C-alpha cells in the first residue's frame, strides 16, 4: 500500500480519465474520432442520430478531461483524440 501513497496523484488522474470515458455515448464518440482521425459535431450528429446539444455536452466532458482537442478550421470545429493512452484503451476495448 505504500506504492499507492507514493503514486496517489497518478491513480487519481487515471481514475478521472476512466470516469470521463465511462459513458456509452462518450465511448462511441471517442471510438469514432479515432477511426475517422477527427470530425465536426455535424458529422457526429449524423452518425449518432442525437441532438447536437447532447453531443456537445459529451464533448465538453471529454475536452475537460483532456481526451479530445478542438481545432477551428474555417467555420467548423474539428475534434480529435490526442491522448495516446485513450487510443490504446479504445483499441483494447474494441
C-alpha positions as CSV (number, residue, x, y, z in Angstrom):
1,X,0.0,0.0,0.0
2,X,3.0,2.3,0.3
3,X,3.0,2.4,-3.5
4,X,-0.5,3.9,-3.5
5,X,0.5,6.8,-1.3
6,X,3.6,7.5,-3.3
7,X,1.7,7.4,-6.6
8,X,-1.7,8.7,-5.5
9,X,-1.8,11.6,-8.0
10,X,-1.3,9.2,-10.9
11,X,-4.1,6.9,-9.6
12,X,-6.4,9.9,-9.3
13,X,-5.6,11.1,-12.8
14,X,-6.2,7.7,-14.4
15,X,-9.5,7.3,-12.4
16,X,-10.7,10.7,-13.8
17,X,-9.8,9.5,-17.3
18,X,-11.8,6.4,-16.8
19,X,-14.8,8.3,-15.4
20,X,-14.8,10.6,-18.4
21,X,-14.9,7.5,-20.8
22,X,-17.4,5.6,-18.7
23,X,-20.5,6.5,-20.8
24,X,-21.7,4.7,-23.9
25,X,-22.1,7.8,-25.9
26,X,-18.7,9.2,-25.0
27,X,-17.1,5.8,-25.8
28,X,-18.8,5.9,-29.2
29,X,-17.7,9.5,-29.8
30,X,-14.1,8.7,-28.9
31,X,-14.0,5.5,-31.0
32,X,-15.5,7.3,-34.0
33,X,-13.0,10.2,-33.7
34,X,-10.1,7.7,-33.6
35,X,-11.4,5.8,-36.6
36,X,-12.1,9.0,-38.7
37,X,-9.0,10.9,-37.5
38,X,-11.3,13.7,-36.4
39,X,-14.6,15.3,-37.4
40,X,-17.1,18.0,-36.6
41,X,-20.2,17.9,-34.5
42,X,-22.5,17.7,-37.6
43,X,-20.8,14.5,-38.7
44,X,-21.1,13.0,-35.2
45,X,-24.8,14.0,-35.1
46,X,-25.5,12.1,-38.3
47,X,-23.6,9.0,-37.1
48,X,-25.1,9.0,-33.6
49,X,-28.6,10.3,-34.5
50,X,-28.7,12.5,-31.5
51,X,-29.3,16.2,-30.9
52,X,-26.3,18.4,-31.4
53,X,-26.7,19.8,-27.9
54,X,-26.4,16.3,-26.4
55,X,-23.2,15.6,-28.4
56,X,-21.8,19.0,-27.4
57,X,-22.3,18.2,-23.7
58,X,-20.4,15.0,-24.0
59,X,-17.6,16.7,-26.0
60,X,-17.3,19.3,-23.2
61,X,-16.7,16.5,-20.7
62,X,-14.2,14.9,-23.0
63,X,-12.4,18.2,-23.5
64,X,-12.4,18.9,-19.8
65,X,-10.7,15.5,-19.2
66,X,-8.1,16.4,-22.0
67,X,-9.2,13.4,-24.0
68,X,-10.1,15.4,-27.1
69,X,-8.9,18.7,-28.6
70,X,-10.9,21.1,-30.7
71,X,-9.3,22.9,-33.7
72,X,-11.2,25.6,-35.7
73,X,-10.9,25.2,-39.4
74,X,-12.8,28.0,-41.1
75,X,-16.4,27.9,-39.9
76,X,-16.2,24.4,-38.3
77,X,-14.6,22.9,-35.3
78,X,-12.8,19.6,-35.8
79,X,-12.5,17.3,-32.7
80,X,-9.6,14.8,-32.4
81,X,-8.4,12.4,-29.8
82,X,-4.9,13.3,-28.8
83,X,-4.3,11.2,-25.8
84,X,-2.3,8.0,-26.8
85,X,-3.4,6.2,-23.6
86,X,-7.1,6.7,-24.6
87,X,-6.3,5.4,-28.1
88,X,-4.7,2.3,-26.6
89,X,-7.7,1.8,-24.3
90,X,-10.2,2.0,-27.1
91,X,-8.1,-0.4,-29.2
92,X,-8.2,-2.9,-26.3
93,X,-11.9,-2.5,-25.7
94,X,-13.0,-2.8,-29.3
